Amino acid sequence: MSLSVIILAAGQGTRMRSSKPKVLHQIGGKAMLQRVLDNAHSLKADHVHVVYGHGAEQVLETIQDSDIKWVMQAEQLGTGHAVGQAMPGIADDETVLILYGDVPLTRTKTLESLIEAAASGVGLLTVILGDPTGYGRIIRNDSGQVLAIVEEKDASEEQKRIAEGNTGMMAVNGGLLRRWLSRLDNSNAQAEYYLTDIIAMAVSDGVTVNAVQADSVIEVSGVNNRIQLAEMERALQRRHAEEAMTAGATLADPARFDLRGELSVGEDATIDINVVFEGKVSLGNGVSIGPNCYLKNATLADDVHILANTVIEDAVIGAGSRIGPFARIRPDTELKGNNHIGNFVEIKKSIIGEGSKVNHLTYIGDTIMGRDVNIGAGTITANYDGANKYQTIIEDNASTGSNSVLIAPVKVGKGATLGAATVLRKEAAEGQLTMSMIKQKTIEGWKRPVKKT
């Protein structure tokens, strides 16, 4: 049987105090509505219908998904009315799963259980609450069978004491749903068409209501204000932290861990406080990351050590490298391995060969660097002439003196050495010492000092 998912996302969310539609506010760096859509796609739904309304233009601009069937709800007259807007696109023989765009943390396995429950009736997702205030209550008979859902505004004092609450999520046959929606009325305290009223209709028609209880309150909680948004963010980050620790990472403090994308970790990775991961990040075995670092779309091989306050974006870091503190690795950079990148160093769109060191106060941009190169403090590659970018090539075993400026396009030959404060405008000869005072000068036959034993 095919599966259609209807996601209700038309509400304004006035308590958010925002010009942005509620469902576009982010949890873990992703819009809440997108998280619900990701869940729908993980279920391999045949069709996904999103009922939208408030902030329609912003919603359509933000959610770029060609597999969605968008359904406009011009007036918000209740959940039953919202589902009804999508019914023209629903077949009678489909299973229909109803979700909410502001309930972002429902687990896929919970929804799978709900769909299974619909095979023999109506699947209804409920939750046991310490404080059920604000929730519709699940009414059962003495045998435990679900009879109805009563909204809190319509509930008696006795019914308000029921701890089992309605989450609003359910799975039901398309034909039955169509029939019951046509019988809804709005004779209630809110003068709205309640989707929940179809539960009593199902019981009246002899259709079994199979309740599935969520494992936790957080996976069925909605967001109505910024306080709840922050609580949901922390709940998601705690989930991410537990996944990272289960995979083999040690977190200095799971409460100060932020993942806004996907993270894979190897064994014995160590992550200090206030580290932010964004996009897709992969950490190899034995990686350590110091406090206050930011990593986006980065791959770190085994035994990489990132010191405090370092930023790495769209880069590949080879095994055994050490970076930071206060270093910035910009997009399209690759460190081949066993590299030292030190404090206040910025590297952009460059390849750094194995064993090469860039340790202090340096900018390397648009550069191809060989093996075992040493870059002196304050060296920069001047890669931009105000209009165009140019490349610098630094070959194996080269060394630059402090405060050197390499004006691209330029090449430093294999084993070449630049004297301190050299302004290099043309190729530095292989194996030679090149200096510039008033003008560039090459010292023939010069030998680089060797370490005394």
N, C-alpha and C positions, 0 to 999 in steps of 0.2 A: 504494500500500500504506500502511495506517495505521501510526502510530508510537506505541508505548507506552514510557514511560520508567520504570524502576524505580530509585529512589534508596535506597541502604542507609544507614540512620541510626539503628540500634538500639543501637550500642555505648555503653558507659559512659564510656570515656576516663579511666581511673583516673590516668594520668600527668598529667592536667591539674590534679589536686589541687583539685577544685571540686565543689560541690553541684549545679552546672549541667551538664546534658548537653553533651558535647563539641561537638556540632553547633550549639549555640546560642551558642557563643562568637563574638565579632564580628571581622570583618575589614572595615576601612573603614566602620565604623559600621553594619554589617549582619550578621546571623547567617550563619555559613558555610552552613547548610542553605538559607537563603533565597537565597543567591547561586547555589547549584546549581539551585534551583527556577527562578530567573530564566533560567538557561541553558536549562532544559527548555522553558520557555514560549517562549523566543526561537526554538526549533526548531519551534514550532507543533505540539507533540506532541498527539496525540488524547487520550491518557490519561497521567496522571502518578500513579504509585504510590509512596508513601513507606513504607518498612518501618521502624517505630519500636519502641522497647522501653524502654530505660533512661530514666527521667525523663519518662515518657509524658505526664503531666499538664502539665509545663512546656513540652514540645514543642508540644502542642496549643494551649496558651494563647498561645504566642509566634508561631507560624506560622498566620496567619489567611488561608487560601486555600481558597475553596470548590471549586476545580477539582481538589483533591488527593483521591486515594483512599487513605485511611490503612489500613495493614496492620500489625497487632500481631505482633511476634515475641517471645513470652514467654520463650523460652530462646535464648541466642546460641550456636548450634552450628556456626558457620562461615558463610562467604559463600554457599556453595551452598544451605545450609538457609535463609538469609535470602531469597534470590531465590525459592526454592520457596514461601515463604509468600504471595508475590504472584501466583503462577501461576494460581490460580482466576479471576483477573480478566483474564487474558491470552488472546487468541484465537490460534489456530494460524497464521492468515495475517498476523499483525502482525509488524513489525520491532520488536524489543525492544532498547532502549538501556539499559545498566546503568551507573549512576553512583554516586558515594559522597558522603555528606553532609559529610565532612570534607576534601574536595578542592575548594576553592572557586574556583580561578582558571583552570580550563580554558576555553580560548577557544571561542566558538561555531563558528568555521570549522574547528577541529580535530574537533569532534563531527560536523559535517556531513560531513567526509571519512570519518569512521568509519562513519556510516550508509550512505554510498555504497558503502563496501567490503563491507557486508553484503549488497548486492544479488547478489553472485556467490559467497557463502559466509558465513564468519564474519568480521566486522570486529574486529580486536584492536588496542588502542592500546598501543604500546610506547614506550620512551624509552632513549636511550643515556646511560649514567651514568659519571661519572668514578670514583665509588665506589658500586658496586651493592649494598653491604651492606644487608641487610634486604629486598631485593626478590626476588621470584621471577624465575628466569632463563628467557629465551626459548631454546628448543632448536630449532635448524634443521639440515637435512641439507646435504649438500655443494652442492646446487643453491640453497640459500637459502630453501627452503620451511620454514615453521613446522611442527614436529612435536609439540611439547608445551611445557608450562610446569612447571618444577620449583621448588617452594618452597625457600627457603634452608636450612631445617632438614632437608630431605630431599635436598639437593644434594651431589654429590661435590665433591672439591677442584677437579677440572678444571672442573666446571660452575659453581662459584662464581667462576671467573675470567672468565665471560662478562659483557660490559659491557651487553648489552641486557636491560633489565628490564621486567617486567610492571607495568602501571599498575592492572590490575584492571578497567579500563573496556573494554567490548566491545559490539558490536551483533550480533544473531543473530535468525534466524527463530523465532517463538514456538513452533511445533510441534516444531522440532528441539530447542529449549531444553528443552521439557517432557520429551522423550524422554531426553535426556542427563542431566537432573537426577534422573530416576528411577533411573539406574544408578550414581549416586554412592555411595561408601562412605567411612568415616572411618578407614581403616587407614593412618594416617600419624602423624608425630611429635606432632602437635597433637590427634589424635583428633577432627578436625573435617571437615566436608563442604566440600571446596574447590571453589569455582566454577571455578577454573583447570583442574581435571581434565577439563572438557568439551572442552578444546582437543585433547587426545589422542584423545578419543572422536570428534570431528569428523574428524580425520585418518584414524582407523580406518574411519570410515563413508564415506570418499572425498569429504568436504566440504572445499573449499579454505579455508584460514585466511589471510586477507589482513591483513597487519600494516600499521598506519599509525603512523608515528613522530611523536611530539609535537615541536614546534619547540624547546621548552625544558623543562628539568626542573621549573621552578616551576609550570607550568600543570598538572602531573600530581602534584604533591607533596601529601601529606596532612599533617594537623596532629595530633600526638600529645601535645604538651606546650606549655607557655607560651613556651618559647624558640622553637619552630617557629612558634607563633602570631605572635610578634613579627617573625620573619623573613618570614613571609607578608604581614604588614601592610606592611613596607617594600617588598616586591616589588610589591604592589598600588599603593602610592603612587608608586613609580618609574614604573610603567606609566601612572598618571594624569598624572604630571609630564611624561612624554614626549608624551602626547596634548595637553596644554595648550601645550607648546612648539611642537609641530607646527602647532597652530591659530593661533600668532602671539604667544604670551605669552613674556616673558622672566622666568625664575625666578632669583632671587639665588642660591639653593642648592636644587637639586631634591631633595636628601636631607632638607630641612626643609620639606616641603610635605605637607599633609594634606587629602585630599578624602574626605568621608563622605557622598557623594550624587552629584549630577550638576552639572557645571560646563561652561558655554559661555563662550568668551572671544573677544573681538574682536582686531583687529590692534593690535600695539604695546601690549598690556597688560603691566604690570610688577608682579610679585608678590614681595615681600620675604620674609625668613625667618619661619618659625613661624606662617604664616597658615593657619587652619583653615576649610574650607568644609564646610557641612553642608546637607542637603536639596538644593533646586534653586537654583543661583546663576548669574546671567548677568552678564557683564562686557562693556561696550561697548568701542569703540575708544579707545585712549589712556588707559584707566583705570590708575591706580597705587594699590597697596595697600602700606602700610608694614608694619613688622615687628609680630608678636604680635597680629594682628587676628583676629576671629572673625566670619564671615558665614554666616547661615543663612537660606535661602529669601529671598534678596535679589536685586533687579534694579538694576544700576547702569548708567546711560546713559553716553554718550561723555564722555571727559575729566573723569571724576569722580576726585578724589584723596582717598584715605583715609589719614590719618596714623596713627602708631603706637598700638597698644593700644586700638583702637576695636572696639566690638561693634555689629553690625547684624543685626537679626532681623525677618523677615517685613515687609520694607520696600521701598519703591521710591525710588530716589535719582535725581533729575533731572540732566540734562547740566550739566557745568561746576561741580558742587558740590564743596565742600571740607569734610571732616569730620575732627575730631580735633585733636590727640591726646587720648586718654582720654575719648572720647565714647561714649555709648550710645544707639542708635536702636532703640526697642522696636517690637513688632508693631503693624501697622495704621498705620504712619506713611508719608507720602508727601512728599518734597521735590520741588517743581515744577521746580527748576533754578536754577543760579547761586546757590546758598545757601552760607552759611558757618556751620558748626556747630562750635563750638570746644571747648576743653578743659573737661572735667568738666561737660558738658552732657548732660542726659537728655531725650529726646523720646519720648512715648508716645501712640499712637492720635491722631495729629494730622496736619493738612495744613499745610504751610509753603509760602506763595506764592513765586513767582519773585523772586529777588533779595533775599529777606529773610535777616537775619543774627541768629544766636543764638550769641554767641561765648564767653561765660564763665560757668561756675558756675551754671547755670540748669536749672530743671525746667519743661518744657512738656508738659502732659498734657491729653487730650480738648479739643484746641484747633483752631479753624479760623483760620488766619492768612493775611492777604492779601499783596500784593506790597510789596516794598521796605520792610518793617518792620524796625526795629532794636530788639532786646531787650537792655536793659542788664544788666550783670553782677549775678548774684545774684537775678534776677527769678524768681519761681515762679508757676505757676497752681495755686491751691489747689482742686483738682477733686473732693475727697473730703470728705464731712462726717462720716465715720465709719460711714455706712451706704450712701450712694448717691454716684454719680459725676455731675458736672455739666460742662457745656461752657462754654468761654471763646471769644469771638469777638474777634479783633483785625483791624481793617480796614486797607486799604492805607495805606502811608506813616505808620503810627503808630509811636511810639517810647516805650519805657519807661525810666525812670531806674533806677539801680542799687538793688538790694535792694527792689524793689517786689513786692507780693503781690496777685495778682488772684484774688479770692474768687469762684469760679463758683457759679451762672451769672452771667456778667457780660460786658459788651461794651465794647471800646475803639473809639471811632468813627474814621472815616477822618481821617488827619492829626492825630489827637490825640496829646498828649504827657503822660506821667506824670512828675511830679517824683520825685526820689530818695526811696526809703523810703515810697512811697505804698502805703497799704493800700486797694485799690479794692473797694468793696462794691456800687456801682451804676455805671451807665453813665458812661464818660468822654466828654464832649461832643466832637463832631467838630471838628477844627481848633483845639481849645483846650488850655490847660495845666491839668492837674488835679493837685492835691497833697493830701496829708492829713498834718496834724500831730496835733492832738488830734481834729479831725474833718475830714472830706473837704471840700475847697474848690476851686472852679473860678475861675480868673482870667479874667475877660472881656477880650477884645481882645488877649490875649497873643500875641506873634509868636515863632515858633521861630527861634533864631539861624541865620544862613546862613554858609557857609564863606567866609572872606575870600579874595579873588583877588589 
